[in-house]
Amino acid sequence: MSRGKQELKYQLWGWILFIVCALIFIVSSIHMGDILMLIGSLFFLVACFAFLIPLLKTLKN
């Protein structure tokens, strides 16, 4: 495996962990009834996917 491809896989795992964190924040905000935290968590989740999509396209090629 080339060094560049290995680095991309580490980045992928990092983004997966960020998505897991966003999901935990979403569940926590719903549990606490905090709408501001919920909105922020949803934006964070969308941003994670925005960064993840180009990475997945790069890994696919």
Secondary structure in CASP SS format (residue, H / E / C, confidence):
PFRMAT SS
TARGET T0000
AUTHOR 0000-0000-0000
METHOD secondary structure of the structure
MODEL  1
M C 1.00
S C 1.00
R H 1.00
G H 1.00
K H 1.00
Q H 1.00
E H 1.00
L H 1.00
K H 1.00
Y H 1.00
Q H 1.00
L H 1.00
W H 1.00
G H 1.00
W H 1.00
I H 1.00
L H 1.00
F H 1.00
I H 1.00
V H 1.00
C H 1.00
A H 1.00
L H 1.00
I H 1.00
F H 1.00
I H 1.00
V H 1.00
S H 1.00
S H 1.00
I H 1.00
H H 1.00
M H 1.00
G C 1.00
D C 1.00
I H 1.00
L H 1.00
M H 1.00
L H 1.00
I H 1.00
G H 1.00
S H 1.00
L H 1.00
F H 1.00
F H 1.00
L H 1.00
V H 1.00
A H 1.00
C H 1.00
F H 1.00
A H 1.00
F H 1.00
L H 1.00
I H 1.00
P H 1.00
L H 1.00
L H 1.00
K H 1.00
T H 1.00
L H 1.00
K H 1.00
N C 1.00
END
